[in-house]
Amino acid sequence: MRLTAREDTPTRTALDVALQCSRVIFTSPAAVRHAVRLRMLNPDGQNARIRQIFALGGTTRTALRRAGIAQVLTPRHATSEELLALPDLASVAGARIGVITAPEGRGLLAQRLRDSGATLAIAEVYARTPARLNATHAKRLLNARGSGAVCVTSAEALRNVLGALPEDARAALLRCVAVVSSERLDVCTREAGFQTVVRADAPTPGSLLAALTAHASQ
């Protein structure tokens, strides 16, 4: 996918509102990066009221720390379910929670928080659009003859790629090993047509490659 910044006045206003909430959730490193383009994220001044900041995964936490936020709450695995299971998000009835994110996506996080009684201030600071694939990408897949692997960390990205490839290249991709990090992506890849799916512990490059290495050694 391609990531496009959203820097219009409504986005800036939405970000300001989200950052004033007592709990703020960043859903990706891109959310941090694009928020920083619009506003400073240090805990002083404008953001002094922020009491708890949450990151959906270790790479997002690292991005926040680079932006000057030292205290970040993160689940062990980068899934919405595990983030919602954190003790600090167990009781959110009546709370205002800021969510820094992009449009679309799963929507599970926002829905569960609302169902638990929270009021959300959502700032969509960037947009995801399908990447442009060309004949070079298709040729590489055909040359691989299905002997390869693809690390799938986004169902949306997978749909974009499968939809953009010509039929023969798509068939070559589906003959590869799919490496995923969640039950949801396991189901998505199998439904897409992958015959061999390997499960990793986390969506980090290290975990994905470790799972692929273990599979290859067998």
C-alpha positions as CSV (number, residue, x, y, z in Angstrom):
1,M,0.0,0.0,0.0
2,R,1.0,3.6,-0.4
3,L,0.6,5.9,2.5
4,T,-0.5,9.5,1.9
5,A,-0.4,12.3,4.4
6,R,-3.6,14.2,5.3
7,E,-2.6,17.8,6.2
8,D,-5.8,19.7,5.8
9,T,-7.3,21.9,8.5
10,P,-10.0,19.4,9.6
11,T,-7.3,16.8,10.1
12,R,-5.2,19.2,12.2
13,T,-8.3,20.1,14.3
14,A,-9.2,16.4,14.8
15,L,-5.6,15.7,15.9
16,D,-5.7,18.5,18.4
17,V,-8.9,17.2,19.9
18,A,-7.6,13.6,20.0
19,L,-4.4,14.7,21.8
20,Q,-6.4,16.4,24.5
21,C,-7.9,13.1,25.6
22,S,-6.8,11.4,28.8
23,R,-5.9,8.2,26.8
24,V,-4.5,8.3,23.3
25,I,-4.0,5.3,21.1
26,F,-1.6,5.3,18.1
27,T,-2.4,2.4,15.7
28,S,0.7,2.3,13.6
29,P,4.2,3.8,13.1
30,A,2.7,5.7,10.2
31,A,0.1,7.2,12.5
32,V,3.0,8.5,14.7
33,R,5.0,9.7,11.7
34,H,2.2,11.6,10.1
35,A,1.0,13.0,13.4
36,V,4.4,14.4,14.1
37,R,4.3,16.2,10.7
38,L,1.3,18.1,12.0
39,R,2.0,18.5,15.7
40,M,4.8,18.1,18.3
41,L,4.0,15.0,20.4
42,N,6.2,15.8,23.4
43,P,4.4,15.6,26.8
44,D,4.7,19.3,27.5
45,G,2.5,22.2,26.6
46,Q,-0.4,21.2,24.4
47,N,-0.3,17.6,25.3
48,A,0.2,18.0,29.1
49,R,-3.1,16.5,29.9
50,I,-2.3,13.2,28.2
51,R,-2.1,10.6,31.0
52,Q,-1.7,7.4,29.1
53,I,-0.5,6.7,25.6
54,F,-1.0,3.3,23.9
55,A,0.8,1.8,20.9
56,L,-0.6,-1.0,18.8
57,G,2.7,-2.9,18.7
58,G,6.4,-2.5,19.4
59,T,7.3,-0.7,16.2
60,T,4.7,1.9,17.0
61,R,6.1,2.2,20.6
62,T,9.5,2.8,19.1
63,A,8.2,5.5,16.8
64,L,6.6,7.2,19.8
65,R,9.7,7.1,21.8
66,R,11.7,8.7,19.0
67,A,9.0,11.4,19.0
68,G,9.7,12.1,22.6
69,I,7.1,10.0,24.4
70,A,8.9,7.7,26.9
71,Q,5.9,6.1,28.7
72,V,4.0,4.0,26.3
73,L,1.7,1.0,27.0
74,T,1.9,-1.8,24.5
75,P,0.4,-5.3,24.2
76,R,2.7,-8.2,23.8
77,H,1.3,-8.9,20.3
78,A,0.3,-6.2,17.9
79,T,-3.4,-6.9,17.7
80,S,-6.5,-4.9,18.6
81,E,-7.7,-7.7,20.8
82,E,-4.6,-7.7,22.9
83,L,-4.5,-4.0,23.2
84,L,-8.1,-4.0,24.4
85,A,-7.1,-6.6,27.0
86,L,-4.6,-4.3,28.7
87,P,-5.7,-3.5,32.3
88,D,-5.6,0.2,31.6
89,L,-8.3,-0.2,28.9
90,A,-10.4,-2.6,30.9
91,S,-12.8,0.1,32.2
92,V,-13.4,2.9,29.7
93,A,-17.1,3.7,30.3
94,G,-17.5,7.5,30.2
95,A,-13.8,8.0,29.1
96,R,-12.7,10.1,26.2
97,I,-10.1,8.3,24.1
98,G,-8.1,9.7,21.2
99,V,-7.3,7.4,18.3
100,I,-4.6,8.4,15.8
101,T,-5.0,6.2,12.8
102,A,-6.0,6.0,9.1
103,P,-9.4,5.5,7.5
104,E,-10.9,2.0,7.0
105,G,-8.9,-0.8,8.5
106,R,-10.7,-3.4,10.6
107,G,-12.7,-1.0,12.8
108,L,-12.6,-3.5,15.6
109,L,-10.8,-1.3,18.0
110,A,-13.1,1.7,17.7
111,Q,-16.2,-0.5,17.8
112,R,-15.2,-2.3,21.0
113,L,-14.2,0.9,22.8
114,R,-17.6,2.4,21.9
115,D,-19.4,-0.7,23.0
116,S,-17.6,-0.4,26.3
117,G,-19.0,3.1,26.8
118,A,-16.0,5.3,25.6
119,T,-16.4,8.4,23.5
120,L,-13.8,8.5,20.7
121,A,-12.0,11.4,19.2
122,I,-10.6,9.9,15.9
123,A,-7.9,11.7,13.9
124,E,-7.2,10.1,10.6
125,V,-3.8,11.6,9.8
126,Y,-3.0,9.5,6.7
127,A,-4.7,7.4,4.1
128,R,-3.9,4.0,2.7
129,T,-4.2,3.6,-1.1
130,P,-3.4,0.6,-3.3
131,A,0.2,0.4,-4.5
132,R,0.7,0.6,-8.2
133,L,2.0,-2.7,-9.6
134,N,3.6,-3.1,-13.0
135,A,4.9,-5.7,-15.4
136,T,8.2,-5.9,-13.4
137,H,6.4,-7.1,-10.3
138,A,4.5,-9.8,-12.3
139,K,7.6,-10.9,-14.0
140,R,9.5,-11.5,-10.7
141,L,6.6,-13.6,-9.5
142,L,6.6,-15.7,-12.7
143,N,10.3,-16.1,-12.5
144,A,10.1,-17.4,-9.0
145,R,7.8,-20.2,-10.2
146,G,6.0,-20.3,-6.9
147,S,9.2,-21.1,-5.0
148,G,9.1,-18.3,-2.4
149,A,7.3,-16.8,0.5
150,V,5.2,-13.8,1.2
151,C,4.9,-12.2,4.7
152,V,1.3,-11.0,5.1
153,T,0.7,-8.4,7.8
154,S,-2.4,-6.7,6.3
155,A,-5.5,-8.3,4.8
156,E,-6.2,-5.0,3.0
157,A,-2.7,-5.0,1.4
158,L,-3.2,-8.6,0.4
159,R,-6.5,-7.8,-1.3
160,N,-4.8,-4.9,-3.1
161,V,-2.0,-7.0,-4.4
162,L,-4.1,-9.9,-5.6
163,G,-6.5,-7.5,-7.3
164,A,-3.7,-5.7,-9.1
165,L,-1.8,-8.7,-10.5
166,P,-2.6,-10.4,-13.8
167,E,-4.0,-13.9,-13.5
168,D,-0.8,-15.9,-14.1
169,A,1.2,-13.8,-11.6
170,R,-1.5,-14.0,-9.0
171,A,-1.5,-17.8,-9.4
172,A,2.3,-17.8,-8.9
173,L,2.0,-15.8,-5.8
174,L,-0.6,-18.1,-4.3
175,R,1.8,-21.0,-4.8
176,C,4.2,-19.4,-2.4
177,V,4.3,-19.9,1.3
178,A,2.3,-17.3,3.2
179,V,3.6,-16.2,6.6
180,V,1.1,-14.6,9.0
181,S,0.9,-13.6,12.6
182,S,-2.7,-13.9,13.6
183,E,-5.7,-16.3,13.2
184,R,-7.5,-13.6,11.2
185,L,-4.7,-13.4,8.6
186,D,-4.4,-17.2,8.6
187,V,-8.1,-17.4,7.6
188,C,-7.7,-14.5,5.0
189,T,-4.7,-16.1,3.3
190,R,-6.3,-19.5,3.1
191,E,-9.5,-18.0,1.7
192,A,-7.4,-16.1,-0.9
193,G,-6.1,-19.4,-2.1
194,F,-2.7,-20.0,-0.4
195,Q,-2.2,-23.7,0.2
196,T,0.7,-23.4,2.7
197,V,0.3,-20.9,5.6
198,V,2.9,-20.6,8.4
199,R,2.0,-18.9,11.7
200,A,4.4,-16.5,13.4
201,D,4.3,-15.2,17.0
202,A,4.2,-11.6,16.1
203,P,4.0,-9.3,13.0
204,T,7.6,-8.1,13.4
205,P,10.2,-8.9,10.7
206,G,12.2,-11.0,13.1
207,S,9.2,-13.2,14.1
208,L,8.0,-13.6,10.5
209,L,11.4,-14.7,9.3
210,A,11.9,-17.0,12.3
211,A,8.7,-18.8,11.5
212,L,9.7,-19.0,7.8
213,T,13.1,-20.4,8.7
214,A,11.6,-23.0,11.0
215,H,9.2,-24.1,8.3
216,A,12.0,-24.2,5.7
217,S,14.2,-26.4,8.0
218,Q,11.4,-29.0,8.1
